[in-house]
């Protein structure tokens, strides 16, 4: 018998809902983005995000059901993101999910947002007829998170997606997340928001153009050295190096201003901004991205080597980065390690990953009551969610 779960995601600045069957088949997926609302601030404004979630949650859920060809009565459970995330944003999704589950007399399944990103990889793999082998090392990398986990299947036989995953945190960022560093550098250089896609596109065009920069043309980044846990990350130093480099070169001011004017005129494409970037800024953009990607790939591969994992999973918004994908693919091929990514649509926050992550919890009877509370800093552990067991 098919189990159809409605997943609701509202942890940051995307209001998303989706229906997924048996934890693997996406019947619908609807996302209402808030990029245009937050663009002028260069980042997510929590209060504005909460208000927009309130405005979008009902039509987004209704559209998800319409696309799936289902009514509210046809779903078997409601899954919601309990955390981590922005407290106000989480409250909108969890409150709506609780009311919906109560009214429909359906189970309410709380999901950790980070676990959703892990399941996004499995959703994508299923579309290709593949199932990533566990145990694996998973890199979750986005604007709010940069984390490394060891992932293995829980007890049981058969379909891995019907079993709970067991997580062990290997490392995480000590300061800025990778996506956050992209946004801050993009704001500093007047490249627009969000920073990740435009920097990636500019760096790709620079590479395709065959431009060759001398070391004297721009800032070159040394590998980040970490004391203590070798699987922790730090991107504040890279970001600060860019800041000091720009401050040391006041001649950049004119071209930065020209890009700000272009952005105000709505010229936000990489192809619009590329002619407004001088050689040293282009070198800086390219070297910044290479430094971030090098650190992410090097530490993830080292973690896989130490744990003996033959599979690497990469998920989160930054997983859409083209250089990151290419570098992982080449490096893993050389080491005989399998690497899996979600599609770009499943890399960013979405309801499908929440519904998929809820499936094994639903089967285990790990349902929440109407007293479920959100948790802005919810850890990804075996006992991370507020549930009551019973079917």
N, C-alpha and C positions, 0 to 999 in steps of 0.2 A: 504494500500500500504506500502510495506516495505521500511524503510529508512536505507540506508547503509552508514556509516560514516567511513572514513579513519582517524585513530588517529595517530599522530606523537608525540613521546616523546623524548626529548634530554636535559633534565634539568641538568643532572649531568654526569654520566659516562656510561650510557647505551643508545645505539641508538635503538629505538624501534618503531615499526609500527604495526598496527592491523586494522582489519575491524570488526565492530560491527553492528549488525542489530537491529534497534528499541531500542537501549540503553541497550540490555540485552543478545543478542545471539552473542557469539564470533565466527566469521567465520574464523578468522586467527589471529595469534599473533607471531611476530618475534622479537627477542631481540639479539642484538650484544653486548656482555659484554666486558668491558675493564679491567677486574680484572688483567689479566696477565701483562698489560702495566703499571699499577700503583702499582703493588705488591711490587716491590723493593723500592718504596718510602714510603711505609706504609700508603698511603692515596692518594686521587685523586689530580693530578697535572692539574690545569685548562687548561693550554696551550696544554698539550698533549691530554686532553679530547676533546678539540675543534677540533684538527687536526684529531683525530680518527672519530669523528662524520662526518666530511667532507668526509672521506674515505668510511664510511659505509652507509650513509643516502640513497643513490640511490639504492644499492642492497637490503637493508633491506625493503624499501617500495615496490620494485618490487616483492620480495619474499612474502610479506604479501598479495599482490593482487593475486599472483599465487596460494598460499595456499587457498585463498578464492574462487578461480575459477572465478575471475572477471577481467575486464579490467579497465583502468582509467576511461573510459566513463561510467562505471556501478555504480560508487560511487555517492552519492548525496551531499556530503560535505567533506571538509578537515578540520580536527580539529588539532590544534597545542597547545603545552604547551607554554603559554606566560610568565610564571613565577610562583613561585620563583625558583631560581636556579643559576647556574654559567652563567654569562652574555655571554661568548663566546659560550658555549654549547647551550644555548637558541637561540642564533642568527642563528645557523646552521639550527635547526629545523623550526624556524619561517620563515626564508628566503626561505627555500625550499618549505614550505607549501604555502607561499604567491605566489610564482612563479607557483606552481602546480595549485592552485585555479584560478589564472588569466588565465592560458593557457587552463584550462578545462572549464572555465566559471561556476565554482561551488562556493558556499558560503564558506567563510573562518570563522571558529568558534574558537575563542580564549578560552583557558581553563586554569584555575588555577590548578597547579600541585597538590595542597593539596586537592582540590575538587575531583580530579581524584582518590586519595586514598580512599576517602569516597565511591565513586561509585564502587571501586574494591570490597568492601564488598557486595554490592548489586549484582554485577555480579556473585560472588561465591554463594550467597544465592539462586539466580535464578536457578543455576545448580541443587540445591537440592529441587527445587519447593517451596522455602520460600521467604518471603518478610519481612525484618526487620521492626518492628513497629516504627513509629516516633511519637513524638520527641524522640531523643536519645542523649546520650553523646558519642562523638567519640574521641578516643585517636589515634593520628597520631604520630608514633614513628619510627624514622629511624636514619641514620647517620647524616642527616642535620636538622632534625626536632624532637621536642618533644612538642606536642601541644594538648590541650583539647578544644573541641568545643561542643556547644549545637547545635543540628541539628534538624530542623523541616521542614515539607513540605510547599511549598508556596501555594498560593490560587489556588483553582480548585478542581475538583472532579475526581474520577476514578484513573487510574494508577498513582502511586506515581512517577514512573520513567519518566513520561511525564511532571512533574512539577518541577520547580526550587526549590532547597533547600535553606533555610534561615539559616545562620550561626551566632552564637554569641560566640566569643572567651571567654573561661573561664580561661585559664592559659597557660603557656608555659615555656620553660626552660629559666633560667636567664643566663646560661653560656653554658656548653657543652650539646649537644644532647646526648641521651642515647647511640645511635649507635656509636657516636664519642668517648664516654668514653670507650666503648668496644674496639674500634680500638687502642686507646692510651694505655690502659692497656695491650692489646695483644702485642703491639710493645715493651713496657717496659719489658715484661716477655719473649720476643722472641717466640711468639706463632703464628706468621704469620699474613697475611692480606688477606681478611678482618677478623677483630677480633671477631665479633659477632658469626658466625657459629662455629668457632673452640672452643671458650670458652664454648658455649652451649653444644657442643659435648663432650668436656672434662668433664664438670660438670655432664652431663648425665651418662657418663661412671663411674665417681666417685660415683654417687648415686647408679647405678646398681651394683657396686662392693661391696656395703655394708660397705665401709670404714667409720669408725667413728672417727671424729677428736675431740680432747679435745680443750677447749677454748684457751689453751696455745699453740696449734699447729700453729695457724695463726692469721691473723688480723680479728677481729670481728667488724662489722659496726653497729653503732647505727642508729636509724631512723633519716632521715634528717629533721631538724626543719627549717621552713621558717617563716620569718616575713612578714607581709602584706598578700598578696593573698595566701590562703592555697592551691590553685590549680596550683601554679607555681612549677617548678621543678628545681633542681640543682644537677648536677652530678660531678662538678669540685672537690668538697670536697672529694668524694669517690675516684676519680682518684688520687688526691694528697695524700690521705692517703696510697694508694698502693705505690706510688713513695717513700714516706718517710719510709715506712716499708721495702722496698727493699734496700734503702740506709743504713738503720740501720742494715742490715744483709749482710755484704760483703761475707759471705760464700755462698750466692746464685749465685755469679758470675760464678762459674765453670759450674753449671748446665744450667744457662742462655746461656753461650757460647756454650755449647753442643747442645742446641736447635737451636742456630743461625747456627751452622755448618750443622745440619740436614736440616734446611730450605734451605740452599744453595745447598744441595744435592738433593733437590726436595722432601724431606720427610715432607709433609705438613699435612697429615691426623692426626686426633686426636689420632688414634691408634699408630701412629709413635711417637708422642710427649709424650704420657702418661707415658711410661717407663722412660722418661728423666726428669720427674717432681718429686721432693721430696715431702714428706708428707705435709710440711708447705706451699709449693707452691700450691699443690692440694687443701689444705684447703682455701688458699687465693682465688683461682679461684672460688671455690664453694661459698664462702661467698660473694665475689664481685657480682656474678650473683644474688644471693638471695637478696642482698641489693637493687640492681637496680630494680628487678622485684617487690619487696615489695613496693617500693616507687611508681612505675607506677600503680600498682593495687590499692593501698590504696587511692591515690588521685583521681583516676578515679571513684572508687566506692563512695567516698565521694561526688564527683560532681554529680553523678547520684542520690544520695540520696537527695541532696539539691534541685536539679531541678525537682525531681519527675519523672525522666525518668525511664522507665521500660526496656529500651534497651541500651546496650553498643556495640559500634562498635570499633574494634581495627584494624588498618591498618598501612602500612609502612613496611620497611624492617625488623625491629626488631619484628614485629608481627609474624614472622616465628619462633621466639624463643620458644622452647618446654616448658621450665619452665613457661614462661609468659602465654602461652596458657593453660597449666594445672592449674596454679594458678587462672587465671581468671575463668576458667570453674568451679572449685570447689567453689570459693568465690561467684560467681554469682548464682550458684545453691542454696547455703545456703540462699541467700538474695531474691530469687525468681525473679532474673533479667535475661533477655535473653542476651547472648553475641554472637557476630558474628565476625568471622575472614575471610579474604580472604584465598585462598590456598597459599602455599608458592610461587608458580609461580606468583600469582597476588599480593603478598605482596610487592615485589620489583617493581621498576619502570617498566612500560610497556605501550604499546600504547593502549591496550584495555580499560584501565581505563580512558584514555583521550577521546577516542571515545564515551564511555558511558556517561561521564560527559557532553559532547558536545550535546547530543541528546535533552534534554529539552531546551537548548539555541538555537539550530537549529529550533525547533518548535516555539519558541518565536520570531524568526527573529533577534536574537542577533548575528549579523554577523559583521565581521571586514572588514575594507578597506585595501588597499595595503599599507597604512601608519602605519599599526600596528607596535608597538614597543615592545620589550621585557622589562620585569621589574624584576630585580634580587631579589627584596624584595616585590613582589606583595602580598598584604594582602588578606585574604579570607573574603570578606565582600559582601554585597549585590551589591555594585557598584565597583567591583574590576577590571573590564576588559574594554579594549578599544573597544567599539562596536558601530555599527550604526544599528538601528533597521529598518528592512524593508525586504520584501520578493519579 
